[in-house]
Amino acid sequence: MSVREQVREQRFYLEAAAALLKAAQPPTAPQSALDWATENATIILPTEGRQPFAPYAYQSRLLEDTSPRRIVLKARQTGISNAIAIEALHKAITRPDTTELLVSRNEKAASNLIAYCQHTINGLRNPPALRKENQGELAFANGSRIVSLPANPSTGRSMAATDVYLDEFAFCAYDTLIYDSIIGTISTGGSMTILSTPNGRANMFFRLWSGLEGGAWSRHSIHWSACPRYDDAWAEQMRSNMTRQSFGQEYDLDFITSGDAVFDLDDLASCRDGWNSALDGCERLVTAWDIGRRQDHTVGITIGLRNDIWHEVAYERFLAPYPVIQARIEARALYGGSHHVESNGIGDPVIENLTCRVTPFTTTAKTKTQAIQALQLLVQQGRFKFGSEQLARELSL
């Protein structure tokens, strides 16, 4: 045998031995979502900009939890939505031909979850190839997809998802219909993660969290105090600027307070103490009118600011034809201050016929909520005083 043949034979045996050795070794376990996220992911924070993803303890526990059913009761702004977006991205990248379904309360929230995924992709050293990228879907070259949808009655019904994430589920309209349809999409062995802040007890999220429905779940509870970004000084400041209901809902994981009546009866009773309806001494006056149609009451109120406390100066609720309404508005204009008339519906023609100057305003669902929350805060802080029985009845309802 020639030297060349001997070398060729030795190489053959060496390659065969290497192949046998490789075959005998156990396959390498895929990198966990937590390890992958810690090594690769970045997030964008409101003030700090792009930062490496350094998971908090509760984020690590969630990413390490591979249970097929997870439910998360969380305070707002604790980074959980970002964490599940990173987890969904890890699954889509490392497992070909899978579908990660994200469901949010509305279209804006749905696009925000996709944006979290995009932020992380843009910060990767070796970003995956994408075949499709928009506000509702990321499609990868490996056949996987991340789909983010707003909540509606048919969400997920025609989609076979590998993993499903229901974000802020307590605030989703059609929550029971969505849950029932989503359960079908993962019936062949997928996973479901549900997360939300509380929103009272009249919703599917409360029933699942409290164990009234849904069977066994792996549970994660994340109070505001668990987040390193918050401390007692922050909580004290936030409580002073929020209603009890709002803070209980957004940060204290309180199902009971978040479902309370809008105004507490004890708070309303304290609004009578120190009430002063006099015009004299008011630093500022504001009058507002809600014009009723023929069968609806017209309501007008004037409030005056005195020593940082608003006092009811005048309040009336009455049924009358439009000429009478116009006359009463013009009479109240003699009080001075600013005057506002709701321009929705019949308000516009009434405004056009007035001889006094008023500011039109339009009421929407959003502005109503903002107005109620602002009044809640004033009432709870003892900064709104009134004495009319009709107003007390209205607020107690």
C-alpha positions as CSV (number, residue, x, y, z in Angstrom):
1,M,0.0,0.0,0.0
2,S,1.4,3.3,-1.0
3,V,1.8,6.2,1.4
4,R,-1.0,8.1,-0.3
5,E,-3.4,5.2,0.1
6,Q,-2.4,4.9,3.8
7,V,-3.2,8.5,4.4
8,R,-6.5,8.2,2.6
9,E,-7.4,5.2,4.7
10,Q,-6.5,6.9,8.0
11,R,-8.6,9.9,7.0
12,F,-11.6,7.6,6.3
13,Y,-11.3,6.0,9.7
14,L,-10.9,9.3,11.5
15,E,-14.0,10.8,9.8
16,A,-16.0,7.7,10.5
17,A,-15.0,7.8,14.2
18,A,-15.9,11.5,14.4
19,A,-19.3,10.8,12.9
20,L,-20.0,8.0,15.3
21,L,-18.9,10.2,18.3
22,K,-21.2,13.0,17.1
23,A,-24.2,10.6,16.7
24,A,-23.6,9.2,20.2
25,Q,-23.9,12.7,21.8
26,P,-27.3,13.9,23.0
27,P,-28.8,16.7,21.0
28,T,-28.2,20.2,22.3
29,A,-31.2,21.6,24.2
30,P,-32.7,24.7,22.6
31,Q,-31.9,28.0,24.4
32,S,-34.6,29.0,26.9
33,A,-36.6,32.2,26.3
34,L,-35.0,33.8,29.4
35,D,-31.4,33.0,28.3
36,W,-32.1,34.1,24.7
37,A,-33.8,37.3,25.9
38,T,-31.0,38.2,28.4
39,E,-28.3,37.6,25.7
40,N,-30.0,39.1,22.7
41,A,-33.0,41.3,23.4
42,T,-33.1,45.1,23.8
43,I,-36.1,47.3,24.8
44,I,-36.9,50.9,24.4
45,L,-37.7,52.8,27.6
46,P,-39.6,56.1,27.6
47,T,-36.7,58.2,29.0
48,E,-33.6,56.0,28.7
49,G,-34.1,55.0,25.0
50,R,-32.8,51.6,23.8
51,Q,-31.4,49.4,26.6
52,P,-30.3,45.8,26.9
53,F,-33.2,43.7,28.3
54,A,-32.2,43.0,32.0
55,P,-35.3,41.2,33.3
56,Y,-36.7,41.9,36.7
57,A,-37.2,38.9,39.0
58,Y,-40.9,38.5,38.1
59,Q,-40.2,38.8,34.4
60,S,-37.6,36.0,34.7
61,R,-40.1,33.8,36.6
62,L,-42.6,34.3,33.8
63,L,-40.1,33.6,31.0
64,E,-39.0,30.4,32.8
65,D,-42.5,29.2,33.3
66,T,-43.3,26.8,30.4
67,S,-46.8,25.8,31.7
68,P,-49.4,25.5,29.0
69,R,-51.8,27.8,30.9
70,R,-50.5,30.9,32.6
71,I,-52.5,33.8,34.0
72,V,-50.9,37.1,35.2
73,L,-52.5,39.7,37.5
74,K,-50.3,42.7,37.1
75,A,-49.9,46.4,37.9
76,R,-49.5,48.8,35.0
77,Q,-46.2,49.7,33.5
78,T,-44.3,46.8,35.0
79,G,-42.9,45.5,31.7
80,I,-45.0,42.3,31.3
81,S,-46.4,43.2,27.9
82,N,-42.8,43.7,26.7
83,A,-41.7,40.4,28.2
84,I,-44.4,38.4,26.5
85,A,-43.7,40.1,23.1
86,I,-40.0,39.1,23.5
87,E,-41.1,35.5,24.4
88,A,-43.3,35.3,21.4
89,L,-40.5,36.6,19.2
90,H,-38.1,33.9,20.6
91,K,-40.6,31.2,19.9
92,A,-41.2,32.4,16.3
93,I,-37.4,32.6,15.6
94,T,-36.4,29.3,17.2
95,R,-39.4,27.1,16.1
96,P,-40.2,27.1,12.4
97,D,-43.8,27.1,11.1
98,T,-45.4,28.3,14.3
99,T,-48.1,31.0,14.9
100,E,-47.9,33.3,17.9
101,L,-51.2,35.1,18.4
102,L,-51.4,38.3,20.4
103,V,-54.8,39.7,21.3
104,S,-55.3,43.2,22.8
105,R,-58.2,45.3,23.9
106,N,-58.1,47.5,20.8
107,E,-56.2,48.2,17.5
108,K,-53.8,50.6,19.1
109,A,-52.8,48.2,21.8
110,A,-52.4,45.4,19.2
111,S,-50.0,47.5,17.1
112,N,-48.0,48.4,20.3
113,L,-47.3,44.7,20.9
114,I,-46.0,44.2,17.4
115,A,-43.9,47.3,17.9
116,Y,-42.3,45.7,21.0
117,C,-41.3,42.8,18.8
118,Q,-40.0,45.1,16.1
119,H,-37.9,47.1,18.6
120,T,-36.2,43.8,19.7
121,I,-35.7,42.6,16.1
122,N,-34.0,45.9,15.2
123,G,-31.6,45.5,18.1
124,L,-30.5,42.0,17.3
125,R,-27.0,41.3,16.1
126,N,-28.3,38.8,13.6
127,P,-31.9,39.7,12.9
128,P,-34.1,37.1,11.3
129,A,-35.2,37.5,7.7
130,L,-38.8,38.7,7.4
131,R,-41.2,38.0,4.5
132,K,-43.9,40.3,5.8
133,E,-43.9,43.2,8.3
134,N,-46.8,45.5,9.2
135,Q,-48.7,46.7,12.3
136,G,-50.7,43.5,12.5
137,E,-48.2,40.8,11.5
138,L,-44.6,39.7,11.3
139,A,-44.0,36.7,8.9
140,F,-40.5,35.1,9.1
141,A,-38.5,33.3,6.4
142,N,-38.7,30.1,8.6
143,G,-42.4,30.0,8.1
144,S,-43.4,31.3,11.6
145,R,-45.7,34.3,12.2
146,I,-46.5,36.7,15.0
147,V,-50.1,38.0,14.5
148,S,-51.5,40.8,16.7
149,L,-55.3,41.4,16.6
150,P,-57.7,43.7,18.4
151,A,-60.5,42.0,20.4
152,N,-63.7,41.4,18.6
153,P,-66.3,38.5,18.7
154,S,-64.6,36.5,15.9
155,T,-60.9,37.0,17.0
156,G,-58.9,33.8,16.5
157,R,-61.9,31.7,15.4
158,S,-60.5,30.8,12.1
159,M,-56.8,30.6,13.1
160,A,-54.9,27.7,14.4
161,A,-52.4,29.3,16.8
162,T,-49.4,27.6,18.5
163,D,-49.4,30.0,21.4
164,V,-51.9,32.7,22.4
165,Y,-51.4,35.8,24.5
166,L,-54.4,37.8,25.7
167,D,-53.2,41.2,26.9
168,E,-55.3,43.4,29.3
169,F,-58.0,40.8,29.0
170,A,-60.2,42.3,31.7
171,F,-60.8,45.3,29.4
172,C,-61.5,43.3,26.2
173,A,-65.0,43.6,24.9
174,Y,-66.6,40.2,24.1
175,D,-64.2,38.5,26.5
176,T,-66.2,35.4,26.9
177,L,-66.7,34.9,23.2
178,I,-62.9,35.5,22.6
179,Y,-62.0,33.0,25.3
180,D,-64.3,30.4,23.9
181,S,-63.0,30.8,20.3
182,I,-59.3,31.0,21.4
183,I,-59.6,27.8,23.4
184,G,-60.4,26.0,20.1
185,T,-57.3,27.4,18.4
186,I,-55.0,25.7,20.9
187,S,-57.0,22.5,21.3
188,T,-54.2,20.5,19.6
189,G,-51.6,21.3,22.3
190,G,-50.7,25.0,22.1
191,S,-50.3,27.3,25.1
192,M,-52.3,30.3,26.4
193,T,-51.1,33.2,28.5
194,I,-53.6,35.7,29.9
195,L,-52.5,39.0,31.5
196,S,-54.4,42.0,32.8
197,T,-54.8,44.6,35.5
198,P,-58.1,44.3,37.4
199,N,-61.3,45.8,36.1
200,G,-63.8,44.9,38.7
201,R,-65.4,41.4,38.9
202,A,-67.9,41.4,36.1
203,N,-65.5,39.9,33.5
204,M,-63.9,36.7,32.3
205,F,-60.5,37.6,33.6
206,F,-61.8,37.8,37.2
207,R,-63.6,34.5,36.9
208,L,-60.4,32.8,35.6
209,W,-58.1,34.4,38.2
210,S,-60.5,33.5,41.1
211,G,-60.8,29.9,39.9
212,L,-64.6,30.2,39.1
213,E,-63.9,28.9,35.6
214,G,-61.1,27.6,33.4
215,G,-59.5,24.9,35.5
216,A,-55.9,24.9,36.6
217,W,-53.5,27.8,35.7
218,S,-50.0,28.8,36.6
219,R,-50.4,32.1,38.4
220,H,-48.2,35.2,38.6
221,S,-49.1,38.2,40.7
222,I,-47.1,41.4,40.1
223,H,-47.8,44.3,42.5
224,W,-46.4,47.7,41.8
225,S,-44.0,47.3,44.8
226,A,-42.3,44.4,43.0
227,C,-41.1,46.7,40.2
228,P,-37.6,48.3,41.0
229,R,-38.7,51.5,39.1
230,Y,-41.3,52.3,41.8
231,D,-40.9,53.2,45.5
232,D,-43.0,54.5,48.4
233,A,-42.4,58.1,47.4
234,W,-43.6,57.4,43.9
235,A,-46.7,55.6,45.3
236,E,-47.5,58.6,47.6
237,Q,-47.3,61.0,44.7
238,M,-49.4,58.8,42.4
239,R,-52.1,58.3,45.1
240,S,-52.4,62.1,45.5
241,N,-53.1,62.5,41.8
242,M,-55.4,59.5,41.2
243,T,-58.7,58.4,42.5
244,R,-58.8,55.4,44.9
245,Q,-60.6,53.4,42.2
246,S,-57.9,54.2,39.6
247,F,-54.9,53.5,41.8
248,G,-56.5,50.3,43.1
249,Q,-57.1,49.2,39.5
250,E,-53.9,50.3,37.9
251,Y,-51.4,49.4,40.6
252,D,-52.8,47.7,43.7
253,L,-54.3,44.6,42.0
254,D,-57.6,45.4,43.7
255,F,-60.6,43.8,42.0
256,I,-63.1,45.2,44.6
257,T,-62.1,48.9,44.5
258,S,-61.7,48.8,40.7
259,G,-65.3,47.8,40.5
260,D,-66.7,50.3,43.0
261,A,-69.4,52.8,42.4
262,V,-68.1,56.0,40.8
263,F,-68.6,58.1,43.9
264,D,-68.4,56.8,47.5
265,L,-71.5,57.7,49.6
266,D,-69.3,58.8,52.5
267,D,-67.2,61.0,50.2
268,L,-70.4,62.6,48.9
269,A,-71.7,63.2,52.4
270,S,-68.5,65.1,53.2
271,C,-69.0,67.3,50.2
272,R,-71.8,69.1,52.2
273,D,-69.3,70.2,54.9
274,G,-68.1,73.7,54.4
275,W,-70.3,74.4,51.3
276,N,-70.5,78.1,50.5
277,S,-72.7,79.0,47.5
278,A,-72.0,82.8,47.6
279,L,-70.6,84.5,44.5
280,D,-68.6,86.9,46.6
281,G,-65.0,85.7,47.2
282,C,-64.8,83.3,44.3
283,E,-61.5,83.6,42.5
284,R,-62.9,81.9,39.4
285,L,-66.4,81.0,38.1
286,V,-67.3,78.4,35.5
287,T,-70.8,77.7,34.2
288,A,-71.7,74.7,32.0
289,W,-74.9,73.7,30.3
290,D,-76.2,70.3,28.9
291,I,-79.1,71.1,26.6
292,G,-81.9,68.5,26.7
293,R,-84.3,67.7,23.9
294,R,-88.1,68.0,24.3
295,Q,-88.4,65.0,26.7
296,D,-85.0,65.4,28.3
297,H,-83.9,67.7,31.1
298,T,-81.6,70.6,30.6
299,V,-78.9,70.9,33.3
300,G,-76.9,74.0,34.2
301,I,-74.3,74.3,36.9
302,T,-72.1,77.2,38.1
303,I,-69.1,76.4,40.3
304,G,-66.8,78.9,42.0
305,L,-63.2,78.4,43.1
306,R,-62.4,79.6,46.6
307,N,-59.1,78.7,48.4
308,D,-58.5,75.8,46.0
309,I,-61.9,74.3,46.7
310,W,-64.8,74.3,44.1
311,H,-68.2,75.2,45.4
312,E,-71.6,74.8,43.8
313,V,-72.9,78.3,43.3
314,A,-76.0,77.4,41.2
315,Y,-77.6,74.2,39.9
316,E,-80.8,73.6,38.0
317,R,-82.4,70.7,36.2
318,F,-85.6,71.4,34.3
319,L,-87.8,70.6,31.3
320,A,-88.6,73.7,29.1
321,P,-88.8,74.8,25.5
322,Y,-85.8,76.2,23.8
323,P,-86.6,79.9,24.2
324,V,-86.8,79.4,28.0
325,I,-83.5,77.5,28.0
326,Q,-81.9,80.4,26.1
327,A,-83.3,82.9,28.5
328,R,-81.9,81.0,31.5
329,I,-78.5,80.7,30.0
330,E,-78.4,84.4,29.3
331,A,-79.6,85.2,32.8
332,R,-76.8,83.1,34.3
333,A,-74.3,84.8,32.1
334,L,-74.7,87.9,34.4
335,Y,-72.8,85.9,37.0
336,G,-69.6,86.4,35.1
337,G,-66.8,83.9,34.5
338,S,-66.6,81.5,31.6
339,H,-69.7,79.9,30.1
340,H,-69.7,76.6,28.2
341,V,-72.6,74.9,26.3
342,E,-72.5,71.3,25.0
343,S,-72.8,71.5,21.3
344,N,-73.8,67.9,20.6
345,G,-77.2,67.6,18.9
346,I,-79.6,70.4,19.8
347,G,-76.9,72.5,21.5
348,D,-75.7,74.2,18.2
349,P,-79.0,75.9,17.3
350,V,-79.4,77.1,20.9
351,I,-75.9,78.5,20.8
352,E,-76.6,80.4,17.6
353,N,-79.6,82.2,19.1
354,L,-77.8,83.3,22.3
355,T,-77.0,87.0,22.8
356,C,-74.3,86.2,25.3
357,R,-70.9,84.8,24.6
358,V,-70.4,81.1,25.3
359,T,-67.8,78.4,24.5
360,P,-69.2,75.3,22.7
361,F,-67.8,71.9,23.8
362,T,-68.3,68.4,22.3
363,T,-68.7,65.4,24.6
364,T,-67.3,62.1,23.6
365,A,-66.9,58.8,25.4
366,K,-63.3,59.7,26.2
367,T,-64.1,63.2,27.5
368,K,-66.9,61.9,29.6
369,T,-64.5,59.4,31.3
370,Q,-61.9,62.2,31.8
371,A,-64.6,64.5,33.3
372,I,-65.8,61.8,35.7
373,Q,-62.3,60.9,36.8
374,A,-61.5,64.5,37.4
375,L,-64.6,65.0,39.5
376,Q,-63.9,61.7,41.4
377,L,-60.5,63.1,42.4
378,L,-61.9,66.4,43.5
379,V,-64.6,64.7,45.6
380,Q,-62.1,62.3,47.2
381,Q,-59.7,65.1,48.0
382,G,-62.5,67.1,49.6
383,R,-62.1,69.9,47.0
384,F,-65.7,69.9,45.7
385,K,-68.6,71.2,47.8
386,F,-72.3,71.2,47.0
387,G,-75.6,71.4,48.7
388,S,-78.4,70.7,46.2
389,E,-80.4,67.5,46.8
390,Q,-80.8,66.8,43.0
391,L,-77.0,66.9,42.5
392,A,-76.5,64.6,45.4
393,R,-79.0,62.1,43.9
394,E,-77.3,62.3,40.5
395,L,-73.9,61.6,41.8
396,S,-75.0,58.8,44.1
397,L,-76.3,56.9,41.1
